[in-house]
Amino acid sequence: MNQSPQFRRGLAILCLAMAPSALLAQRPHAKVAGKPAPGSYDVADDVSLQGSILSYTENSQTPPIGTHVLLHTASGNLDVHLGDARLLHLAKMTLSPGMSVRFIGQPQTVGKSSVFLARLAQVGGQVLAVRSERGLPLAPSGIRASKALAANVAAEQKGGAR
């Protein structure tokens, strides 16, 4: 079957025009019907908690392992996970019982327990990022800590959260 060059060129253009839509149709989607996968962290779901610290545990072995604060809020007591205490030390952020604090993050279920994964911690005008926007605890060294501390310094220079 001998086809004219114009026919072959037209067929090639048609195939190229349809290829992107065919590729998009085959691409797997992480979200189904606009909802994130169970257990995933989505910044759009972040909420703000305010309350006073009932207890502070720097190196808790309760999952998730790391720093935990038992926070008393108007709606009850919540276990708040802050990640690695060394990040708090680097930022010179002190947390102790009786202090009034604010955390931005979201509740998650870890094992059989409900825990609030804090992404930002605020004491007075000092704000510290303790978790990435993907929900991963920030490391106390290297680039991640530098970014968290830079965000903390920037927030202090701007007068903190409003």
C-alpha positions as CSV (number, residue, x, y, z in Angstrom):
1,M,0.0,0.0,0.0
2,N,1.7,3.1,-1.2
3,Q,0.5,6.3,0.5
4,S,1.2,9.8,-0.6
5,P,3.6,12.0,1.4
6,Q,0.8,14.4,2.3
7,F,-1.3,11.5,3.8
8,R,1.7,10.3,5.8
9,R,2.4,13.8,7.0
10,G,-1.2,14.3,8.0
11,L,-1.3,11.0,9.8
12,A,1.9,11.9,11.7
13,I,0.4,15.3,12.8
14,L,-2.8,13.6,13.9
15,C,-0.8,11.1,16.0
16,L,1.3,13.9,17.6
17,A,-1.8,15.9,18.4
18,M,-3.5,12.9,20.1
19,A,-0.3,11.7,22.0
20,P,-0.5,14.2,24.9
21,S,-4.1,13.4,25.8
22,A,-3.4,9.7,25.6
23,L,-0.4,10.1,27.9
24,L,-2.4,12.1,30.4
25,A,-5.1,9.4,30.4
26,Q,-2.5,6.8,31.3
27,R,-0.8,8.9,34.0
28,P,-1.6,7.6,37.6
29,H,-3.2,10.1,39.9
30,A,-2.2,10.4,43.6
31,K,-5.5,11.9,44.5
32,V,-8.9,10.4,43.8
33,A,-11.8,12.7,43.6
34,G,-9.8,15.5,45.1
35,K,-8.9,13.7,48.3
36,P,-5.3,12.9,49.4
37,A,-4.3,9.3,50.0
38,P,-5.0,8.1,53.6
39,G,-2.2,9.0,56.0
40,S,-0.7,11.6,53.6
41,Y,0.0,15.1,54.7
42,D,-1.6,18.0,52.8
43,V,-0.9,21.6,54.0
44,A,-4.4,22.6,52.9
45,D,-5.7,20.5,55.8
46,D,-3.6,22.3,58.4
47,V,-5.4,23.7,61.5
48,S,-4.3,26.0,64.3
49,L,-4.3,24.8,67.9
50,Q,-3.8,27.1,70.9
51,G,-3.5,26.1,74.5
52,S,-1.3,25.7,77.5
53,I,1.3,23.0,77.9
54,L,0.5,20.3,80.5
55,S,3.6,18.3,79.9
56,Y,6.7,18.3,77.8
57,T,8.6,15.1,76.9
58,E,11.8,15.6,74.9
59,N,12.6,12.1,73.9
60,S,9.3,10.1,74.0
61,Q,9.4,6.5,72.9
62,T,5.7,6.7,72.1
63,P,5.2,6.7,68.3
64,P,6.0,8.8,66.6
65,I,9.3,8.9,68.5
66,G,10.6,12.3,69.4
67,T,9.4,15.4,71.3
68,H,5.8,15.3,72.5
69,V,3.7,18.0,74.2
70,L,0.5,17.3,76.0
71,L,-1.6,20.4,75.2
72,H,-4.6,21.6,77.0
73,T,-7.1,23.3,74.6
74,A,-10.7,24.5,74.9
75,S,-11.8,21.2,73.4
76,G,-9.7,18.9,75.5
77,N,-6.1,17.6,75.8
78,L,-4.1,16.6,72.7
79,D,-0.8,14.9,72.2
80,V,1.3,17.1,69.9
81,H,4.4,15.7,68.1
82,L,7.2,18.1,67.4
83,G,9.9,15.9,65.9
84,D,13.5,16.1,67.1
85,A,14.2,18.2,70.2
86,R,17.6,19.3,68.8
87,L,15.8,21.5,66.3
88,L,14.1,23.3,69.2
89,H,17.4,23.7,71.0
90,L,19.1,25.1,67.9
91,A,16.3,27.7,67.6
92,K,16.6,28.4,71.4
93,M,12.9,27.6,71.7
94,T,12.0,26.5,75.2
95,L,8.8,24.7,76.0
96,S,7.6,24.0,79.6
97,P,4.4,23.2,81.5
98,G,2.1,26.2,81.9
99,M,3.3,28.0,78.7
100,S,0.8,29.3,76.3
101,V,1.6,28.1,72.7
102,R,0.2,27.8,69.3
103,F,0.8,24.9,66.8
104,I,-0.1,24.7,63.1
105,G,-0.4,21.2,61.7
106,Q,-3.0,18.4,61.6
107,P,-4.2,15.4,63.4
108,Q,-3.2,11.9,62.2
109,T,-3.6,8.4,63.5
110,V,-0.3,6.6,64.4
111,G,-1.0,3.0,65.2
112,K,-4.0,3.1,67.5
113,S,-3.3,6.6,68.8
114,S,-4.4,10.0,67.6
115,V,-1.6,12.6,67.5
116,F,-1.4,16.2,66.2
117,L,1.6,16.5,63.8
118,A,2.8,20.1,64.3
119,R,4.4,21.8,61.3
120,L,4.9,25.1,63.0
121,A,5.4,25.9,66.7
122,Q,4.8,29.4,68.0
123,V,5.8,30.7,71.5
124,G,5.1,34.4,71.7
125,G,6.5,36.0,68.6
126,Q,8.9,33.1,67.9
127,V,7.7,30.7,65.1
128,L,9.7,27.6,64.2
129,A,9.1,25.2,61.4
130,V,9.5,21.6,62.8
131,R,8.0,19.7,59.9
132,S,8.1,20.1,56.1
133,E,5.1,21.0,53.9
134,R,5.0,17.2,53.1
135,G,4.7,16.4,56.8
136,L,8.2,15.1,57.4
137,P,10.0,16.1,60.6
138,L,12.8,18.5,59.8
139,A,16.4,17.4,60.6
140,P,18.4,19.3,63.2
141,S,21.4,19.7,60.9
142,G,22.2,20.6,57.3
143,I,20.0,22.4,54.8
144,R,16.6,21.6,56.5
145,A,17.6,23.1,59.8
146,S,19.1,26.2,58.1
147,K,15.8,26.8,56.3
148,A,13.8,26.3,59.5
149,L,16.1,28.7,61.4
150,A,16.0,31.2,58.5
151,A,12.2,31.0,58.6
152,N,12.3,31.6,62.3
153,V,14.6,34.6,62.0
154,A,12.5,36.0,59.2
155,A,9.3,35.7,61.4
156,E,11.1,37.4,64.3
157,Q,12.2,40.2,62.1
158,K,8.7,40.7,60.8
159,G,7.3,40.7,64.3
160,G,6.0,37.1,64.3
161,A,2.7,35.7,63.2
162,R,-0.3,38.0,63.2
